[in-house]
Amino acid sequence: RAIAYIQAHLMEKLSVEEISANAGYSASYFSHMFAEETGMSPYQFVVKSRVEHAQQLLKTTRLAVQEIAFQCGFNSAANFCYTFRRMTGISPHEYRKRPM
């Protein structure tokens, strides 16, 4: 349920409190359970999901990197590019140029 909520709200600012409330648990209990189930914190999962969504948009659209950043819930293109490179090893521009 929490994963579906995260996926449906990637564009929005998400907090552990909001996600846990939607799932019906306290934030601390939810964070512990989520980490046990997924192997990552809720925050890490949100960031990973945002980058994966950005990868899809980079390959299937001609949207500007800045627009993709905002559609994936990043607060700036610079933050998006930094996070994308940290998680994938390449910039969004390099990723887009790579053959599928």
C-alpha positions as CSV (number, residue, x, y, z in Angstrom):
1,R,0.0,0.0,0.0
2,A,2.8,2.4,0.9
3,I,4.7,1.6,-2.3
4,A,1.6,2.3,-4.4
5,Y,1.1,5.6,-2.6
6,I,4.7,6.6,-3.2
7,Q,4.4,5.7,-6.9
8,A,1.2,7.7,-7.3
9,H,2.7,10.8,-5.6
10,L,6.2,11.0,-6.8
11,M,5.7,14.5,-8.1
12,E,4.8,15.8,-4.6
13,K,6.8,16.4,-1.6
14,L,6.6,13.2,0.4
15,S,7.4,12.7,4.1
16,V,7.7,9.6,6.1
17,E,4.9,10.9,8.3
18,E,2.6,11.3,5.3
19,I,3.4,7.9,3.9
20,S,3.1,6.1,7.2
21,A,-0.2,7.8,8.0
22,N,-1.6,6.6,4.7
23,A,-0.5,3.1,5.5
24,G,-2.0,3.4,9.0
25,Y,1.2,3.2,11.1
26,S,3.3,5.5,13.2
27,A,6.3,6.9,11.4
28,S,8.9,5.1,13.4
29,Y,7.2,1.7,13.2
30,F,6.5,2.2,9.5
31,S,10.2,3.2,8.8
32,H,11.4,0.0,10.5
33,M,8.9,-2.2,8.8
34,F,9.5,-0.6,5.4
35,A,13.3,-1.1,5.7
36,E,12.9,-4.7,6.7
37,E,10.6,-5.4,3.7
38,T,12.5,-3.4,1.0
39,G,16.1,-3.2,2.3
40,M,16.0,0.6,2.2
41,S,14.6,3.5,4.1
42,P,11.4,5.1,2.8
43,Y,13.5,8.1,1.8
44,Q,15.9,6.0,-0.2
45,F,13.0,4.2,-1.9
46,V,11.4,7.5,-2.9
47,V,14.6,8.8,-4.4
48,K,15.2,5.5,-6.2
49,S,11.6,5.6,-7.6
50,R,12.0,9.2,-8.7
51,V,15.3,8.4,-10.6
52,E,13.7,5.3,-12.2
53,H,10.8,7.4,-13.3
54,A,13.2,10.0,-14.7
55,Q,15.0,7.3,-16.6
56,Q,11.8,6.3,-18.2
57,L,11.0,9.9,-19.2
58,L,14.4,10.6,-20.5
59,K,14.1,7.6,-22.9
60,T,10.5,8.1,-23.9
61,T,10.0,11.9,-24.1
62,R,11.7,15.0,-25.4
63,L,11.0,16.9,-22.2
64,A,13.7,19.2,-21.0
65,V,15.8,17.9,-18.1
66,Q,14.4,20.7,-15.9
67,E,10.8,19.6,-16.7
68,I,11.6,16.0,-15.9
69,A,13.2,17.0,-12.6
70,F,10.0,18.8,-11.5
71,Q,7.7,16.0,-12.8
72,C,9.7,13.5,-10.7
73,G,9.5,15.5,-7.5
74,F,12.9,17.1,-7.4
75,N,13.0,20.7,-6.2
76,S,15.6,21.9,-8.8
77,A,17.3,20.7,-11.9
78,A,20.6,20.9,-10.2
79,N,19.5,18.7,-7.3
80,F,18.0,16.2,-9.9
81,C,21.2,16.1,-11.9
82,Y,23.4,15.6,-8.8
83,T,21.1,12.8,-7.5
84,F,20.8,11.2,-10.9
85,R,24.6,11.1,-11.4
86,R,25.1,9.8,-7.9
87,M,22.7,6.9,-8.4
88,T,23.5,6.0,-12.0
89,G,27.1,7.1,-12.5
90,I,26.2,9.3,-15.5
91,S,24.3,12.6,-16.1
92,P,20.7,12.7,-17.4
93,H,22.0,14.1,-20.7
94,E,24.4,11.2,-21.1
95,Y,21.7,8.7,-20.1
96,R,19.3,10.2,-22.8
97,K,22.0,9.8,-25.5
98,R,22.7,6.1,-24.7
99,P,21.0,3.6,-27.0
100,M,18.2,1.7,-25.5
